[in-house]
Amino acid sequence: MRSTSIITVVAWLQTGLLASAATIPQGSLDARDTPGACWDTCNAAQLEQNARKNDPAICNAGSAYRDYYDGCVACVRGRGGDTSGFPNLRKC
C-alpha cells in the first residue's frame, strides 16, 4: 500500500499536477484546479487580492494584482484549464 502512495506522489510531481497544499490560505485557490506550473502566479494573485481587499484600483492596468491575475488566467487557459474554478479571484 505504501509503495502505491509513493508512486502516485511521484507521478503528480512529474506531471506538475501537485501544488503545495501547505501554503493555501483558507478561502484561497483550490490546488486541484490549479496546474502546478501556474501555482506561484495564481497564488500571488490571491495573496495580493487579500492584501488589497477593497482597493478600487486593484484591477487597474499595471497593478500587481492585475499582472498576477492576467498571468494566472493565461497560464491556466494555456494548459487547457478552466478559470471558472477560481471563484475567490476577483475578475478583472
N, CA, C and O atoms as a GROMACS GRO file, in nm:
protein
  368
    1MET      N    1   0.082  -0.119   0.000
    1MET     CA    2   0.000   0.000   0.000
    1MET      C    3   0.087   0.125   0.000
    1MET      O    4   0.058   0.221  -0.072
    2ARG      N    5   0.193   0.126   0.079
    2ARG     CA    6   0.279   0.242   0.089
    2ARG      C    7   0.348   0.273  -0.044
    2ARG      O    8   0.356   0.389  -0.082
    3SER      N    9   0.396   0.173  -0.114
    3SER     CA   10   0.465   0.197  -0.242
    3SER      C   11   0.370   0.257  -0.344
    3SER      O   12   0.413   0.336  -0.428
    4THR      N   13   0.242   0.222  -0.340
    4THR     CA   14   0.143   0.280  -0.430
    4THR      C   15   0.129   0.429  -0.405
    4THR      O   16   0.121   0.507  -0.500
    5SER      N   17   0.126   0.470  -0.280
    5SER     CA   18   0.116   0.612  -0.246
    5SER      C   19   0.237   0.689  -0.294
    5SER      O   20   0.225   0.800  -0.346
    6ILE      N   21   0.354   0.631  -0.279
    6ILE     CA   22   0.477   0.697  -0.323
    6ILE      C   23   0.477   0.712  -0.474
    6ILE      O   24   0.515   0.817  -0.526
    7ILE      N   25   0.436   0.609  -0.545
    7ILE     CA   26   0.429   0.616  -0.691
    7ILE      C   27   0.331   0.724  -0.734
    7ILE      O   28   0.359   0.798  -0.829
    8THR      N   29   0.218   0.734  -0.668
    8THR     CA   30   0.119   0.836  -0.702
    8THR      C   31   0.176   0.976  -0.684
    8THR      O   32   0.158   1.061  -0.772
    9VAL      N   33   0.243   1.002  -0.574
    9VAL     CA   34   0.302   1.133  -0.548
    9VAL      C   35   0.408   1.164  -0.652
    9VAL      O   36   0.414   1.276  -0.703
   10VAL      N   37   0.492   1.068  -0.685
   10VAL     CA   38   0.594   1.089  -0.787
   10VAL      C   39   0.529   1.122  -0.920
   10VAL      O   40   0.577   1.211  -0.991
   11ALA      N   41   0.422   1.053  -0.956
   11ALA     CA   42   0.352   1.080  -1.081
   11ALA      C   43   0.295   1.221  -1.081
   11ALA      O   44   0.303   1.290  -1.182
   12TRP      N   45   0.239   1.265  -0.971
   12TRP     CA   46   0.186   1.401  -0.962
   12TRP      C   47   0.297   1.503  -0.978
   12TRP      O   48   0.281   1.603  -1.049
   13LEU      N   49   0.409   1.479  -0.913
   13LEU     CA   50   0.521   1.571  -0.923
   13LEU      C   51   0.574   1.578  -1.066
   13LEU      O   52   0.606   1.687  -1.115
   14GLN      N   53   0.584   1.466  -1.132
   14GLN     CA   54   0.638   1.462  -1.268
   14GLN      C   55   0.545   1.531  -1.367
   14GLN      O   56   0.593   1.588  -1.465
   15THR      N   57   0.415   1.527  -1.346
   15THR     CA   58   0.320   1.588  -1.439
   15THR      C   59   0.289   1.732  -1.403
   15THR      O   60   0.221   1.801  -1.479
   16GLY      N   61   0.337   1.780  -1.290
   16GLY     CA   62   0.312   1.918  -1.250
   16GLY      C   63   0.173   1.940  -1.196
   16GLY      O   64   0.128   2.055  -1.189
   17LEU      N   65   0.102   1.834  -1.160
   17LEU     CA   66  -0.035   1.848  -1.112
   17LEU      C   67  -0.045   1.867  -0.962
   17LEU      O   68  -0.154   1.893  -0.910
   18LEU      N   69   0.065   1.853  -0.893
   18LEU     CA   70   0.062   1.866  -0.748
   18LEU      C   71   0.109   2.005  -0.708
   18LEU      O   72   0.220   2.046  -0.742
   19ALA      N   73   0.024   2.076  -0.637
   19ALA     CA   74   0.062   2.207  -0.583
   19ALA      C   75   0.069   2.194  -0.432
   19ALA      O   76   0.000   2.110  -0.374
   20SER      N   77   0.149   2.273  -0.371
   20SER     CA   78   0.170   2.262  -0.227
   20SER      C   79   0.048   2.308  -0.151
   20SER      O   80   0.021   2.428  -0.143
   21ALA      N   81  -0.026   2.216  -0.094
   21ALA     CA   82  -0.146   2.249  -0.019
   21ALA      C   83  -0.112   2.317   0.113
   21ALA      O   84  -0.198   2.382   0.173
   22ALA      N   85   0.011   2.305   0.159
   22ALA     CA   86   0.050   2.364   0.287
   22ALA      C   87   0.048   2.515   0.285
   22ALA      O   88   0.038   2.577   0.390
   23THR      N   89   0.056   2.577   0.167
   23THR     CA   90   0.059   2.723   0.161
   23THR      C   91  -0.075   2.783   0.120
   23THR      O   92  -0.083   2.903   0.097
   24ILE      N   93  -0.179   2.703   0.110
   24ILE     CA   94  -0.308   2.754   0.066
   24ILE      C   95  -0.382   2.816   0.184
   24ILE      O   96  -0.421   2.745   0.276
   25PRO      N   97  -0.402   2.950   0.182
   25PRO     CA   98  -0.481   3.010   0.288
   25PRO      C   99  -0.628   2.970   0.274
   25PRO      O  100  -0.674   2.941   0.163
   26GLN      N  101  -0.701   2.967   0.384
   26GLN     CA  102  -0.842   2.931   0.378
   26GLN      C  103  -0.915   3.030   0.288
   26GLN      O  104  -0.891   3.150   0.294
   27GLY      N  105  -1.004   2.979   0.204
   27GLY     CA  106  -1.078   3.063   0.112
   27GLY      C  107  -0.995   3.105  -0.008
   27GLY      O  108  -1.030   3.200  -0.078
   28SER      N  109  -0.889   3.034  -0.032
   28SER     CA  110  -0.799   3.067  -0.142
   28SER      C  111  -0.822   2.974  -0.259
   28SER      O  112  -0.928   2.912  -0.270
   29LEU      N  113  -0.723   2.964  -0.344
   29LEU     CA  114  -0.732   2.877  -0.460
   29LEU      C  115  -0.740   2.732  -0.418
   29LEU      O  116  -0.692   2.694  -0.311
   30ASP      N  117  -0.801   2.652  -0.501
   30ASP     CA  118  -0.806   2.509  -0.478
   30ASP      C  119  -0.693   2.446  -0.559
   30ASP      O  120  -0.688   2.461  -0.681
   31ALA      N  121  -0.603   2.378  -0.492
   31ALA     CA  122  -0.489   2.317  -0.560
   31ALA      C  123  -0.531   2.219  -0.667
   31ALA      O  124  -0.457   2.196  -0.763
   32ARG      N  125  -0.648   2.160  -0.653
   32ARG     CA  126  -0.695   2.065  -0.754
   32ARG      C  127  -0.730   2.135  -0.885
   32ARG      O  128  -0.730   2.070  -0.990
   33ASP      N  129  -0.759   2.265  -0.882
   33ASP     CA  130  -0.797   2.339  -1.002
   33ASP      C  131  -0.680   2.415  -1.064
   33ASP      O  132  -0.694   2.473  -1.172
   34THR      N  133  -0.567   2.416  -0.998
   34THR     CA  134  -0.454   2.497  -1.043
   34THR      C  135  -0.340   2.408  -1.092
   34THR      O  136  -0.282   2.333  -1.013
   35PRO      N  137  -0.307   2.415  -1.222
   35PRO     CA  138  -0.192   2.338  -1.269
   35PRO      C  139  -0.067   2.377  -1.192
   35PRO      O  140  -0.049   2.494  -1.158
   36GLY      N  141   0.018   2.282  -1.163
   36GLY     CA  142   0.138   2.308  -1.085
   36GLY      C  143   0.224   2.420  -1.142
   36GLY      O  144   0.280   2.500  -1.067
   37ALA      N  145   0.234   2.426  -1.274
   37ALA     CA  146   0.316   2.529  -1.339
   37ALA      C  147   0.259   2.670  -1.319
   37ALA      O  148   0.331   2.769  -1.336
   38CYS      N  149   0.131   2.679  -1.284
   38CYS     CA  150   0.064   2.809  -1.268
   38CYS      C  151   0.050   2.849  -1.122
   38CYS      O  152   0.008   2.961  -1.091
   39TRP      N  153   0.084   2.758  -1.032
   39TRP     CA  154   0.055   2.780  -0.890
   39TRP      C  155   0.112   2.909  -0.834
   39TRP      O  156   0.040   2.985  -0.770
   40ASP      N  157   0.239   2.936  -0.857
   40ASP     CA  158   0.302   3.054  -0.796
   40ASP      C  159   0.232   3.183  -0.840
   40ASP      O  160   0.205   3.269  -0.757
   41THR      N  161   0.203   3.196  -0.967
   41THR     CA  162   0.139   3.317  -1.018
   41THR      C  163  -0.004   3.330  -0.966
   41THR      O  164  -0.044   3.438  -0.923
   42CYS      N  165  -0.079   3.221  -0.969
   42CYS     CA  166  -0.218   3.225  -0.921
   42CYS      C  167  -0.225   3.250  -0.771
   42CYS      O  168  -0.312   3.324  -0.724
   43ASN      N  169  -0.135   3.189  -0.696
   43ASN     CA  170  -0.133   3.211  -0.552
   43ASN      C  171  -0.092   3.355  -0.520
   43ASN      O  172  -0.144   3.415  -0.425
   44ALA      N  173   0.001   3.410  -0.599
   44ALA     CA  174   0.040   3.550  -0.579
   44ALA      C  175  -0.078   3.643  -0.602
   44ALA      O  176  -0.094   3.743  -0.532
   45ALA      N  177  -0.160   3.612  -0.702
   45ALA     CA  178  -0.281   3.692  -0.726
   45ALA      C  179  -0.374   3.687  -0.605
   45ALA      O  180  -0.427   3.789  -0.563
   46GLN      N  181  -0.392   3.567  -0.551
   46GLN     CA  182  -0.478   3.552  -0.433
   46GLN      C  183  -0.424   3.630  -0.314
   46GLN      O  184  -0.499   3.697  -0.244
   47LEU      N  185  -0.294   3.621  -0.290
   47LEU     CA  186  -0.233   3.692  -0.177
   47LEU      C  187  -0.241   3.844  -0.196
   47LEU      O  188  -0.267   3.917  -0.100
   48GLU      N  189  -0.219   3.890  -0.317
   48GLU     CA  190  -0.229   4.034  -0.346
   48GLU      C  191  -0.372   4.082  -0.327
   48GLU      O  192  -0.395   4.190  -0.272
   49GLN      N  193  -0.467   4.003  -0.371
   49GLN     CA  194  -0.608   4.038  -0.352
   49GLN      C  195  -0.642   4.046  -0.204
   49GLN      O  196  -0.712   4.137  -0.160
   50ASN      N  197  -0.594   3.951  -0.126
   50ASN     CA  198  -0.621   3.952   0.018
   50ASN      C  199  -0.562   4.076   0.084
   50ASN      O  200  -0.621   4.130   0.178
   51ALA      N  201  -0.449   4.122   0.036
   51ALA     CA  202  -0.383   4.239   0.094
   51ALA      C  203  -0.452   4.370   0.055
   51ALA      O  204  -0.444   4.469   0.128
   52ARG      N  205  -0.522   4.371  -0.059
   52ARG     CA  206  -0.584   4.494  -0.110
   52ARG      C  207  -0.735   4.477  -0.126
   52ARG      O  208  -0.791   4.524  -0.225
   53LYS      N  209  -0.799   4.414  -0.034
   53LYS     CA  210  -0.939   4.373  -0.042
   53LYS      C  211  -1.034   4.472  -0.108
   53LYS      O  212  -1.099   4.437  -0.207
   54ASN      N  213  -1.043   4.590  -0.058
   54ASN     CA  214  -1.142   4.685  -0.108
   54ASN      C  215  -1.083   4.797  -0.192
   54ASN      O  216  -1.147   4.900  -0.213
   55ASP      N  217  -0.963   4.779  -0.240
   55ASP     CA  218  -0.898   4.881  -0.320
   55ASP      C  219  -0.963   4.886  -0.459
   55ASP      O  220  -0.956   4.788  -0.533
   56PRO      N  221  -1.025   4.998  -0.495
   56PRO     CA  222  -1.092   5.006  -0.625
   56PRO      C  223  -0.994   5.001  -0.742
   56PRO      O  224  -1.035   4.974  -0.855
   57ALA      N  225  -0.867   5.027  -0.718
   57ALA     CA  226  -0.768   5.028  -0.825
   57ALA      C  227  -0.703   4.891  -0.846
   57ALA      O  228  -0.608   4.880  -0.923
   58ILE      N  229  -0.753   4.788  -0.779
   58ILE     CA  230  -0.690   4.656  -0.785
   58ILE      C  231  -0.681   4.602  -0.927
   58ILE      O  232  -0.586   4.530  -0.960
   59CYS      N  233  -0.778   4.636  -1.012
   59CYS     CA  234  -0.779   4.583  -1.149
   59CYS      C  235  -0.723   4.681  -1.252
   59CYS      O  236  -0.728   4.655  -1.372
   60ASN      N  237  -0.670   4.791  -1.204
   60ASN     CA  238  -0.610   4.887  -1.299
   60ASN      C  239  -0.492   4.824  -1.371
   60ASN      O  240  -0.419   4.743  -1.314
   61ALA      N  241  -0.474   4.864  -1.496
   61ALA     CA  242  -0.358   4.817  -1.572
   61ALA      C  243  -0.231   4.854  -1.498
   61ALA      O  244  -0.216   4.967  -1.451
   62GLY      N  245  -0.139   4.759  -1.488
   62GLY     CA  246  -0.012   4.783  -1.421
   62GLY      C  247  -0.013   4.754  -1.272
   62GLY      O  248   0.093   4.756  -1.209
   63SER      N  249  -0.130   4.728  -1.213
   63SER     CA  250  -0.132   4.694  -1.070
   63SER      C  251  -0.076   4.553  -1.054
   63SER      O  252  -0.086   4.471  -1.145
   64ALA      N  253  -0.018   4.526  -0.939
   64ALA     CA  254   0.040   4.394  -0.913
   64ALA      C  255  -0.066   4.286  -0.927
   64ALA      O  256  -0.042   4.182  -0.988
   65TYR      N  257  -0.185   4.310  -0.871
   65TYR     CA  258  -0.291   4.210  -0.879
   65TYR      C  259  -0.328   4.182  -1.024
   65TYR      O  260  -0.339   4.067  -1.065
   66ARG      N  261  -0.347   4.288  -1.102
   66ARG     CA  262  -0.386   4.270  -1.243
   66ARG      C  263  -0.281   4.189  -1.319
   66ARG      O  264  -0.314   4.102  -1.399
   67ASP      N  265  -0.154   4.219  -1.294
   67ASP     CA  266  -0.047   4.144  -1.361
   67ASP      C  267  -0.049   3.996  -1.321
   67ASP      O  268  -0.038   3.908  -1.406
   68TYR      N  269  -0.064   3.969  -1.191
   68TYR     CA  270  -0.070   3.831  -1.144
   68TYR      C  271  -0.196   3.762  -1.197
   68TYR      O  272  -0.190   3.647  -1.243
   69TYR      N  273  -0.309   3.831  -1.190
   69TYR     CA  274  -0.435   3.774  -1.237
   69TYR      C  275  -0.428   3.738  -1.385
   69TYR      O  276  -0.461   3.625  -1.424
   70ASP      N  277  -0.384   3.833  -1.467
   70ASP     CA  278  -0.373   3.806  -1.611
   70ASP      C  279  -0.277   3.691  -1.639
   70ASP      O  280  -0.302   3.608  -1.727
   71GLY      N  281  -0.166   3.686  -1.565
   71GLY     CA  282  -0.070   3.577  -1.582
   71GLY      C  283  -0.128   3.443  -1.541
   71GLY      O  284  -0.105   3.342  -1.608
   72CYS      N  285  -0.204   3.442  -1.434
   72CYS     CA  286  -0.268   3.320  -1.387
   72CYS      C  287  -0.367   3.268  -1.491
   72CYS      O  288  -0.364   3.150  -1.527
   73VAL      N  289  -0.455   3.356  -1.537
   73VAL     CA  290  -0.556   3.316  -1.635
   73VAL      C  291  -0.490   3.264  -1.763
   73VAL      O  292  -0.531   3.161  -1.817
   74ALA      N  293  -0.389   3.335  -1.812
   74ALA     CA  294  -0.320   3.293  -1.934
   74ALA      C  295  -0.253   3.157  -1.915
   74ALA      O  296  -0.258   3.072  -2.004
   75CYS      N  297  -0.191   3.137  -1.800
   75CYS     CA  298  -0.123   3.012  -1.771
   75CYS      C  299  -0.221   2.895  -1.767
   75CYS      O  300  -0.199   2.792  -1.831
   76VAL      N  301  -0.329   2.911  -1.693
   76VAL     CA  302  -0.427   2.804  -1.678
   76VAL      C  303  -0.492   2.772  -1.812
   76VAL      O  304  -0.503   2.656  -1.850
   77ARG      N  305  -0.536   2.874  -1.882
   77ARG     CA  306  -0.601   2.851  -2.012
   77ARG      C  307  -0.503   2.795  -2.114
   77ARG      O  308  -0.542   2.716  -2.200
   78GLY      N  309  -0.377   2.836  -2.106
   78GLY     CA  310  -0.275   2.784  -2.196
   78GLY      C  311  -0.247   2.636  -2.177
   78GLY      O  312  -0.188   2.571  -2.263
   79ARG      N  313  -0.289   2.584  -2.064
   79ARG     CA  314  -0.273   2.442  -2.035
   79ARG      C  315  -0.406   2.369  -2.045
   79ARG      O  316  -0.422   2.259  -1.993
   80GLY      N  317  -0.502   2.432  -2.113
   80GLY     CA  318  -0.631   2.369  -2.136
   80GLY      C  319  -0.723   2.373  -2.015
   80GLY      O  320  -0.823   2.302  -2.012
   81GLY      N  321  -0.689   2.455  -1.916
   81GLY     CA  322  -0.768   2.462  -1.795
   81GLY      C  323  -0.883   2.561  -1.805
   81GLY      O  324  -0.894   2.637  -1.902
   82ASP      N  325  -0.966   2.560  -1.705
   82ASP     CA  326  -1.084   2.646  -1.697
   82ASP      C  327  -1.074   2.730  -1.571
   82ASP      O  328  -1.066   2.676  -1.461
   83THR      N  329  -1.074   2.862  -1.586
   83THR     CA  330  -1.059   2.951  -1.470
   83THR      C  331  -1.190   2.976  -1.397
   83THR      O  332  -1.192   3.051  -1.300
   84SER      N  333  -1.299   2.916  -1.441
   84SER     CA  334  -1.425   2.934  -1.368
   84SER      C  335  -1.418   2.865  -1.231
   84SER      O  336  -1.503   2.888  -1.146
   85GLY      N  337  -1.316   2.780  -1.211
   85GLY     CA  338  -1.297   2.715  -1.082
   85GLY      C  339  -1.226   2.803  -0.981
   85GLY      O  340  -1.188   2.756  -0.874
   86PHE      N  341  -1.207   2.930  -1.014
   86PHE     CA  342  -1.141   3.025  -0.925
   86PHE      C  343  -1.240   3.129  -0.875
   86PHE      O  344  -1.224   3.247  -0.903
   87PRO      N  345  -1.340   3.087  -0.801
   87PRO     CA  346  -1.441   3.185  -0.758
   87PRO      C  347  -1.387   3.288  -0.659
   87PRO      O  348  -1.450   3.392  -0.639
   88ASN      N  349  -1.273   3.262  -0.598
   88ASN     CA  350  -1.218   3.354  -0.499
   88ASN      C  351  -1.129   3.460  -0.559
   88ASN      O  352  -1.086   3.551  -0.488
   89LEU      N  353  -1.100   3.452  -0.690
   89LEU     CA  354  -1.021   3.557  -0.753
   89LEU      C  355  -1.116   3.658  -0.817
   89LEU      O  356  -1.206   3.622  -0.893
   90ARG      N  357  -1.093   3.782  -0.784
   90ARG     CA  358  -1.174   3.889  -0.842
   90ARG      C  359  -1.148   3.897  -0.991
   90ARG      O  360  -1.032   3.901  -1.035
   91LYS      N  361  -1.255   3.899  -1.070
   91LYS     CA  362  -1.240   3.906  -1.215
   91LYS      C  363  -1.209   4.047  -1.257
   91LYS      O  364  -1.270   4.142  -1.208
   92CYS      N  365  -1.114   4.062  -1.347
   92CYS     CA  366  -1.076   4.194  -1.400
   92CYS      C  367  -1.115   4.202  -1.546
   92CYS      O  368  -1.092   4.304  -1.610
   0.00000   0.00000   0.00000
